[in-house]
Amino acid sequence: MGEKIYSVYIMTNKHNDVFYTGITNDIKSRASIPKVKSAKGIAKKYNDERMVYYEACGEIPSALAREKQIKANSRKKNVELIESINPKWLDINKTR
């Protein structure tokens, strides 16, 4: 069985005023979770509707380190990170 590839992602709400950063080994599945109206936990609390950023990190230690780095960033730095690959803040799930 092949190794899992982990990705770090940033989700936001429709106003782009809340960011949620996390990791997953199934980016397609994670991108669709907030779309479900019965979502619980973080998806419901923050109403994170759109995935606006992700990057593949390889194995879990690298993904965890990158997630921690992104979470420690200022909001300004994370906006710059998002806009470096997604200047229009499109829902990546819809563009793939």
Secondary structure, DSSP 8 states (H G I E B T S, - for coil): -----EEEEEEE-TTS--EEEEEES-HHHHHHGGGSTT--THHHHHT--EEEEEEEEESHHHHHHHHHHHHHS-HHHHHHHHHHH-TT---HHHH-
